[in-house]
Amino acid sequence: MVWRVPDLASTVEGLKLAAQTFEKDVTKLSRRPRNTMMETPICPTCSCSLVRLKISKDKAATSRYEGEEYHFCCQGCVDIFVTDPQKYLAEISEFIVCPTCLAEKPRHLAAKEEIAGQEVYFCRCPHCIQTFRENPDHYANRLEW
């Protein structure tokens, strides 16, 4: 059996490239201002659910940051966001939208239920969880944008 030692420089470069790619992918996922299960948009500046505000995709204000398009409830929120995008994306990175009442809440303050094999976050109100269970398709579908 012959053991070959790989070229150290190419191995180090390969590891660096893999680490950079992984970091970019994780950063992209962690800064998406969306409710995990339903993929409903949240304004990156004020954390309002665009669905709750009845703002459609074609009516939402938009801005691009690091190649990603973000949707906002108004141009005023865009103007604030562009002053420090990283700050605002970090602030809302863990926000969820209750699928029943459309309340926005930090994930650590929300109630989590497993429904149909998926984690769904609610505002903590038992009524919201029960109402969702009675008609899950209705509530899940209305959050789609």
Secondary structure, 3 states (H helix, E strand, C coil): CCCCCCCHHHHHHHHHHHHHHHHHHHHHHHCCCECCCCCCEECCCCCCECCCCCCCCCCCEEEEECCEEEEECCHHHHHHHCCCHHHHHHHHCCEEECCCCCCEEEHHHCEEEEECCEEEEECCCHHHHHHHHHCHHHHHHHHCC
